Amino acid sequence: MRRSRFAVFTTSLLLAVAATLTGTAAAQASEEAAAAGYVALGDSYSSGVGAGSYLSSSGDCKRSTKAYPYLWAAANSPSSFDFTACSGARTGDVLASQLGPLGAGTGLVSLSVGGNDAGFADVMTTCVLQSDSSCVSRINTAKAYVDSTLPGQLDKVYSAVRAKAPAAHVVVLGYPRFYQLGGTCPGLSQTKRSAINNAADYLNTAIAKRAADHGFTFGDVRSVFTGHELCSGDAWLNSLNLLNIGDSYHPKAAGQSGGYLPVFRNAA
């Protein structure tokens, strides 16, 4: 049965109104996003250690123009961009010296922290220089810390971020697995590589749980780094660098742009 001209007209009118309202809502959302400030907090994985091109003003914090926060800000032009992430930062450092830019006008926050609290550098040093059993033992100590102490430390940071930036969308970024398993990997046994990867998973699980409990979004980078781990032949991570030890086991520029940036962009 043919529809009446009135029915057709009414339907067309309703569709036009809906499209107009949808377009208006999208435009308003876009304007709100553009008006919001962005603050990048956290440790070396957010500051960009290992990626090079460091901002001279950042000193030992080594904030890189190739780090995902800087790349995202350059592409999206937030109303303000404050980059306080710092090499070596632990949860206490974030609380003590990074939260200043947060406020009512902050619309987006990125954050990676927890690895240094759990003893990341010491774990890697032990596993590279000592035996399989010493490596596994040190990792078990780190896991015990993740179970007993880290959740409370993360709660302090997440609660402080929410208190200072009540309207912000907060994205908590995790850490990649470090090694490709199977095949050969000079200096590291399969046992060590597997234990290190399992430790990264353990840490990510704990961070994701605390982030979710605070209503934050967790950005899991493990899948995008798959195929780009150390010993993969196309690593997005720096291996041990005795000439610049601080870069070791941190994302290269490709790891920031190809790994962290798309995960953050999708989560933001």
N, C-alpha and C positions, 0 to 999 in steps of 0.2 A: 504494500500500500504506500502511495506517495505521501511524503510529509508535506504539510501545508506550508505556504510561503512564510506564514507567521512563525511556525516552529523552526524553520530553517533560519529565519532572521534572528530569532531569539537565541538559538544555539550559537550562531556566528557572533552575536553580540557578547554572549557570556564568555566565549573563547577569547575574544579580543580583550575583554576586561581582565580575564585571568592572566593573559599574556602580559598585559600592562602592569598588573599588580606584581607578577613574578619578576618582571624586568625591574620594577621599582625596588622590590626587596633585594634583588641581586645587586643593584646599584648601591643601595644603602649599605649592604654588607661589605661591598668593595670599599666604599668611602670610610666605613668604620675601621676596616683593616688598615687602610692607608693612614688613618689618623692615629693608629695605635703605635706606641713605642715598643721596641724590641730590645731585650737585655739578654746577653749571652754570658752565662755563668759556667764555672766548673774548672776542670783540671786540664792537663796537657792535651787530651784528646779533643777538647773543645777549643783550646787556644791555638792549636795547630802545630805543636812541636813535631818536627820531622818533615814538615811540608816546605820549609824555607820561606823566604820573602817575609821576614819578621818586621813588624813595625818598630822603628827605633825607639819610639816613646814607651814601648811596653817593657823594655829592659829584660830582666831575667824571666819574665812571664812568657816571653816568646809568643806573642800573639801574631798570627800569620794572616796575610792578605789572601792566602790560599785555604784558610780554614773554613769549614762549612758556615759558621755564623757570618763571616765577612762576605762570603759568596752569596748567601741568601739575602743579606741586607743590600748588597749591590744590585741584585736582580729585582728586589721588591720595594725598595725605597720607603721603608717605614718612616714615620714622622720623626723618630729619633732612634739612634742605635748606640747602645752602650756595651762595650766588649770588655768584660772584667775577668774572663776566664784566665787562669794562670798555671803555668807549668808547675808540677809538684803539689798542686792544691789538694788538701784533704777537706773533709767536711767542716772541721773547725776553721780552716782558712776561708772557706766560702762564707761562713757565718761572720767572721771577723772583718773581712775586707772586701767582699764582693757585692754585697746587697744594697749599697748606697743608692744606685740609680733606680731601684724599684720604687714604684709609686702607683697612685690611682690611675695614671695615664699609661701604665704599662699594659700592653695587650698581648704580648707574646714573650715567653721566657724559654730559653734552652739551657740544659744543664747536664753535665756528666761528672759524676764524682762517686768515689767509693773504692776505686782500684788502689789508690795510694794508701787509704786507711787499712786495706787488707794486706798491704805489704808487697805490692806488685813488683817493685824494683828488686827487693830481696829474694822473692820467689824466682825471678828470672835469673838473677846472679847465681843462686844456689843450683838451679837446674842446669845451667850452662857449664858451671865449673866443677860440680861435684857429681856423686854417683846417682844412679837411678833411685836407690833407697833414700838418699838424702833429699832428692828432689821431691819424691812422693811425701816424705815426712814433713817437709816445709809447706807443701801444699795443704796437707791435712791440718797444719797449724793455722793456715790462712782460712780454711773452711770453718774451723772452730770459731775464729773471730767473726766471720760472716754470720754464723749462727747466733753467737752470744751478744755481740756488741754493735755490729754495723747497723742493724735495723733501727736501733735507738738513735744512732748518730744521723742516719738519713731522715728519720722523723723530725729531728730538730731543724735540719735544713729545709725540708719541705714545708714544715709548719711556718717557719720564718718567711719563706718565699710567699706563701699564701697570705700571711698577715700583712706583708708590705705591698703586695700586688694582688688585691682581692679579685680584680676582674680579669687577670691574665690567664691565657691558655698556656699551660706549662708542659713542655715536652722534655722528658728525661731520656737521654740517649745511653745505650748500653755499650758494650765492648765486643770486638770481634773475637772469633777463635783465631789462634795465632798460627797454627801449623796445619799443613796438609798431611794427612796420614797416608801410609803406604809409600813404597819407593824409598829412596835414600835422602838423607838430610844430614849433611856434614856436621858432626859435633853433638847431635842429639838423637838419642835412641827413640824407637817407637814408643817405649814405655814413658819416656819424658814428654814427648809430644802429646800423647794421649792424655796424660795427667794434667798438662797445662791447659789443653782444650777443655777438659772436664771442669777445671777450676774456673775458666771463663764462663762456662755455662752455669755453674753454681752461683757465681757472683751476679750474673744477669738475672737469674731467677729471683734472687733476694731483692735486687733493685726494682725489678718489675713489680713485685708484690707490694713493696712499700709505695711505689709511685701510684699504683692502682688504688690502694687504700686511701690515698690523699686526693683522688680524683684527677690525677695527672695522666698524660699519655706517655706510654713507653715506646721509644723508637728502637727496634731490634735490628742491629746492623749485621747480624751473623749471616743471614742468607745472601745479602749482596756481596759480602766478602768471600763467599764460597767460590773456590777456583782462583782466588787471589791471595791466599795465605802464604806464609813463608814456606819455601821449598816447593812452591807450585809452578815455578817458572815464569809467573806473571804476578809477582807479589805486589800488593798495595801497601805493604808494611815494610819498614826498614828492618833489616837484620842487624845483628850485633855490629856496631860501628866503633871500633877502638879509637878512631881519630876524633869522633864526636859522639861520646857515649850516651849523651842525653837523647839523641835521635833514635837510638836503638828501640825496636819493638813499638814504634809509633807509626801512624799512617803517613805515607808519602802524600804529595799533592794529589795523586790519582786516587788515593784512599779517601781523602776529604771530598773531592769533587764527584767521584764515582760511587763512593760508599756512603759516607755520612750525609752529604747534601741531599740526595734523593730521598733518603729515609726521613730526614728532618722536614723536607718540603712536603712530603705526603702526610706527615703527622701534624704539621702546622696548619 
